[in-house]
Amino acid sequence: MSPLFSDKSISEHRTALVISTQRIIFILNNHSSHEVGYHG
């Protein structure tokens, strides 16, 4: 088994993926509400 696929690497990668996904969603939501002028 390659060290690249160790549990630690997978969990770190998953955490980074979740953080970046949440950041993208936050930016998109911010952009959408700003464009429409709706804040909810």
Jmol script that loads the backbone (N, CA, C; Angstrom):
load data "model"
ATOM      1  N   MET A   1       0.851  -1.195   0.000  1.00  0.00           N
ATOM      2  CA  MET A   1       0.000   0.000   0.000  1.00  0.00           C
ATOM      3  C   MET A   1       0.886   1.243   0.000  1.00  0.00           C
ATOM      4  N   SER A   2       0.633   2.124  -0.935  1.00  0.00           N
ATOM      5  CA  SER A   2       1.440   3.333  -1.026  1.00  0.00           C
ATOM      6  C   SER A   2       1.129   4.291   0.118  1.00  0.00           C
ATOM      7  N   PRO A   3       2.135   4.979   0.661  1.00  0.00           N
ATOM      8  CA  PRO A   3       1.917   5.949   1.738  1.00  0.00           C
ATOM      9  C   PRO A   3       0.953   7.062   1.306  1.00  0.00           C
ATOM     10  N   LEU A   4       0.861   7.270  -0.005  1.00  0.00           N
ATOM     11  CA  LEU A   4      -0.009   8.313  -0.526  1.00  0.00           C
ATOM     12  C   LEU A   4      -1.455   8.054  -0.139  1.00  0.00           C
ATOM     13  N   PHE A   5      -1.794   6.753   0.011  1.00  0.00           N
ATOM     14  CA  PHE A   5      -3.180   6.387   0.300  1.00  0.00           C
ATOM     15  C   PHE A   5      -3.369   5.971   1.753  1.00  0.00           C
ATOM     16  N   SER A   6      -2.502   6.457   2.624  1.00  0.00           N
ATOM     17  CA  SER A   6      -2.668   6.153   4.037  1.00  0.00           C
ATOM     18  C   SER A   6      -3.889   6.898   4.583  1.00  0.00           C
ATOM     19  N   ASP A   7      -4.409   6.428   5.714  1.00  0.00           N
ATOM     20  CA  ASP A   7      -5.606   7.049   6.301  1.00  0.00           C
ATOM     21  C   ASP A   7      -5.370   8.527   6.595  1.00  0.00           C
ATOM     22  N   LYS A   8      -4.155   8.846   7.056  1.00  0.00           N
ATOM     23  CA  LYS A   8      -3.854  10.234   7.389  1.00  0.00           C
ATOM     24  C   LYS A   8      -3.943  11.119   6.148  1.00  0.00           C
ATOM     25  N   SER A   9      -3.361  10.671   5.047  1.00  0.00           N
ATOM     26  CA  SER A   9      -3.389  11.455   3.815  1.00  0.00           C
ATOM     27  C   SER A   9      -4.817  11.630   3.319  1.00  0.00           C
ATOM     28  N   ILE A  10      -5.591  10.550   3.377  1.00  0.00           N
ATOM     29  CA  ILE A  10      -6.973  10.607   2.905  1.00  0.00           C
ATOM     30  C   ILE A  10      -7.784  11.584   3.742  1.00  0.00           C
ATOM     31  N   SER A  11      -7.646  11.507   5.063  1.00  0.00           N
ATOM     32  CA  SER A  11      -8.435  12.392   5.930  1.00  0.00           C
ATOM     33  C   SER A  11      -8.011  13.851   5.741  1.00  0.00           C
ATOM     34  N   GLU A  12      -6.710  14.087   5.549  1.00  0.00           N
ATOM     35  CA  GLU A  12      -6.243  15.459   5.333  1.00  0.00           C
ATOM     36  C   GLU A  12      -6.762  15.988   4.001  1.00  0.00           C
ATOM     37  N   HIS A  13      -6.736  15.118   2.987  1.00  0.00           N
ATOM     38  CA  HIS A  13      -7.213  15.526   1.674  1.00  0.00           C
ATOM     39  C   HIS A  13      -8.707  15.816   1.733  1.00  0.00           C
ATOM     40  N   ARG A  14      -9.441  14.966   2.432  1.00  0.00           N
ATOM     41  CA  ARG A  14     -10.891  15.152   2.545  1.00  0.00           C
ATOM     42  C   ARG A  14     -11.191  16.466   3.265  1.00  0.00           C
ATOM     43  N   THR A  15     -10.441  16.752   4.327  1.00  0.00           N
ATOM     44  CA  THR A  15     -10.648  17.994   5.079  1.00  0.00           C
ATOM     45  C   THR A  15     -10.388  19.205   4.186  1.00  0.00           C
ATOM     46  N   ALA A  16      -9.297  19.157   3.430  1.00  0.00           N
ATOM     47  CA  ALA A  16      -8.970  20.256   2.533  1.00  0.00           C
ATOM     48  C   ALA A  16     -10.049  20.418   1.474  1.00  0.00           C
ATOM     49  N   LEU A  17     -10.575  19.293   0.992  1.00  0.00           N
ATOM     50  CA  LEU A  17     -11.623  19.336  -0.032  1.00  0.00           C
ATOM     51  C   LEU A  17     -12.890  19.963   0.525  1.00  0.00           C
ATOM     52  N   VAL A  18     -13.257  19.578   1.749  1.00  0.00           N
ATOM     53  CA  VAL A  18     -14.459  20.129   2.382  1.00  0.00           C
ATOM     54  C   VAL A  18     -14.308  21.631   2.597  1.00  0.00           C
ATOM     55  N   ILE A  19     -13.140  22.047   3.085  1.00  0.00           N
ATOM     56  CA  ILE A  19     -12.905  23.469   3.350  1.00  0.00           C
ATOM     57  C   ILE A  19     -13.000  24.277   2.056  1.00  0.00           C
ATOM     58  N   SER A  20     -12.355  23.782   0.991  1.00  0.00           N
ATOM     59  CA  SER A  20     -12.388  24.510  -0.274  1.00  0.00           C
ATOM     60  C   SER A  20     -13.793  24.520  -0.865  1.00  0.00           C
ATOM     61  N   THR A  21     -14.520  23.416  -0.693  1.00  0.00           N
ATOM     62  CA  THR A  21     -15.900  23.352  -1.195  1.00  0.00           C
ATOM     63  C   THR A  21     -16.773  24.360  -0.458  1.00  0.00           C
ATOM     64  N   GLN A  22     -16.651  24.413   0.866  1.00  0.00           N
ATOM     65  CA  GLN A  22     -17.441  25.361   1.659  1.00  0.00           C
ATOM     66  C   GLN A  22     -17.098  26.794   1.276  1.00  0.00           C
ATOM     67  N   ARG A  23     -15.822  27.045   0.993  1.00  0.00           N
ATOM     68  CA  ARG A  23     -15.389  28.392   0.609  1.00  0.00           C
ATOM     69  C   ARG A  23     -16.022  28.776  -0.723  1.00  0.00           C
ATOM     70  N   ILE A  24     -16.037  27.839  -1.678  1.00  0.00           N
ATOM     71  CA  ILE A  24     -16.636  28.106  -2.988  1.00  0.00           C
ATOM     72  C   ILE A  24     -18.130  28.375  -2.846  1.00  0.00           C
ATOM     73  N   ILE A  25     -18.813  27.550  -2.040  1.00  0.00           N
ATOM     74  CA  ILE A  25     -20.252  27.723  -1.829  1.00  0.00           C
ATOM     75  C   ILE A  25     -20.528  29.081  -1.185  1.00  0.00           C
ATOM     76  N   PHE A  26     -19.707  29.441  -0.206  1.00  0.00           N
ATOM     77  CA  PHE A  26     -19.873  30.725   0.474  1.00  0.00           C
ATOM     78  C   PHE A  26     -19.720  31.883  -0.517  1.00  0.00           C
ATOM     79  N   ILE A  27     -18.690  31.805  -1.367  1.00  0.00           N
ATOM     80  CA  ILE A  27     -18.440  32.856  -2.356  1.00  0.00           C
ATOM     81  C   ILE A  27     -19.595  32.928  -3.351  1.00  0.00           C
ATOM     82  N   LEU A  28     -20.053  31.770  -3.821  1.00  0.00           N
ATOM     83  CA  LEU A  28     -21.155  31.744  -4.786  1.00  0.00           C
ATOM     84  C   LEU A  28     -22.424  32.310  -4.158  1.00  0.00           C
ATOM     85  N   ASN A  29     -22.721  31.909  -2.936  1.00  0.00           N
ATOM     86  CA  ASN A  29     -23.914  32.416  -2.251  1.00  0.00           C
ATOM     87  C   ASN A  29     -23.813  33.926  -2.042  1.00  0.00           C
ATOM     88  N   ASN A  30     -22.637  34.374  -1.631  1.00  0.00           N
ATOM     89  CA  ASN A  30     -22.418  35.805  -1.432  1.00  0.00           C
ATOM     90  C   ASN A  30     -22.623  36.561  -2.732  1.00  0.00           C
ATOM     91  N   HIS A  31     -22.044  36.026  -3.801  1.00  0.00           N
ATOM     92  CA  HIS A  31     -22.133  36.660  -5.115  1.00  0.00           C
ATOM     93  C   HIS A  31     -23.584  36.703  -5.578  1.00  0.00           C
ATOM     94  N   SER A  32     -24.290  35.591  -5.431  1.00  0.00           N
ATOM     95  CA  SER A  32     -25.679  35.514  -5.884  1.00  0.00           C
ATOM     96  C   SER A  32     -26.543  36.516  -5.121  1.00  0.00           C
ATOM     97  N   SER A  33     -26.449  36.517  -3.798  1.00  0.00           N
ATOM     98  CA  SER A  33     -27.286  37.408  -2.995  1.00  0.00           C
ATOM     99  C   SER A  33     -26.933  38.869  -3.270  1.00  0.00           C
ATOM    100  N   HIS A  34     -25.663  39.130  -3.562  1.00  0.00           N
ATOM    101  CA  HIS A  34     -25.251  40.499  -3.866  1.00  0.00           C
ATOM    102  C   HIS A  34     -25.824  40.927  -5.214  1.00  0.00           C
ATOM    103  N   GLU A  35     -25.749  40.061  -6.192  1.00  0.00           N
ATOM    104  CA  GLU A  35     -26.252  40.363  -7.532  1.00  0.00           C
ATOM    105  C   GLU A  35     -27.758  40.625  -7.501  1.00  0.00           C
ATOM    106  N   VAL A  36     -28.469  39.765  -6.778  1.00  0.00           N
ATOM    107  CA  VAL A  36     -29.926  39.863  -6.745  1.00  0.00           C
ATOM    108  C   VAL A  36     -30.382  40.955  -5.777  1.00  0.00           C
ATOM    109  N   GLY A  37     -29.518  41.277  -4.806  1.00  0.00           N
ATOM    110  CA  GLY A  37     -29.886  42.266  -3.813  1.00  0.00           C
ATOM    111  C   GLY A  37     -30.691  41.634  -2.698  1.00  0.00           C
ATOM    112  N   TYR A  38     -30.594  40.303  -2.600  1.00  0.00           N
ATOM    113  CA  TYR A  38     -31.335  39.573  -1.566  1.00  0.00           C
ATOM    114  C   TYR A  38     -30.365  39.060  -0.521  1.00  0.00           C
ATOM    115  N   HIS A  39     -30.677  39.300   0.754  1.00  0.00           N
ATOM    116  CA  HIS A  39     -29.815  38.819   1.832  1.00  0.00           C
ATOM    117  C   HIS A  39     -30.632  37.943   2.753  1.00  0.00           C
ATOM    118  N   GLY A  40     -30.416  36.629   2.666  1.00  0.00           N
ATOM    119  CA  GLY A  40     -31.160  35.707   3.497  1.00  0.00           C
ATOM    120  C   GLY A  40     -30.211  34.702   4.017  1.00  0.00           C
TER     121      GLY A  40
END
end "model"
wireframe off; spacefill off
backbone 0.3
color backbone group
